[in-house]
Amino acid sequence: MTLALLSPLIIVGSALLLILLERLFPYEPRQRLIREGFFTDLLAYGLLQSYGLGLLITAFIGLLDQRTGWSRLRLVGDWPVGAQLAFFFVTHDFYIYWFHRL
């Protein structure tokens, strides 16, 4: 299965799991599932940020690597998994911050 197909499946699966957990253990019990701002959240976060931006970043990294060959250096790939996760969380949080600022 290709990453282009797997990514939206993971996003949809995660969203469904979170909806189920929110229904079972609600933070605000009176909140309806389809509430004000639901479709904005779905489109802006689910499609634009998670999927669309993921495709854009993947294309950018592919183009960058094609032109520079930096992947052969394994700048992050040789790090311990814990360090890779920490790096991911910091960079992900950085771009989420700027996405919200924009």
Residue pairs with C-beta under 8 A, 6 or more apart in sequence:
3 58
4 55
7 51
7 54
8 51
11 46
11 50
11 51
15 46
19 33
23 33
49 96
49 99
53 95
53 99
64 70
65 71
71 77
76 84
76 87
77 84
79 87
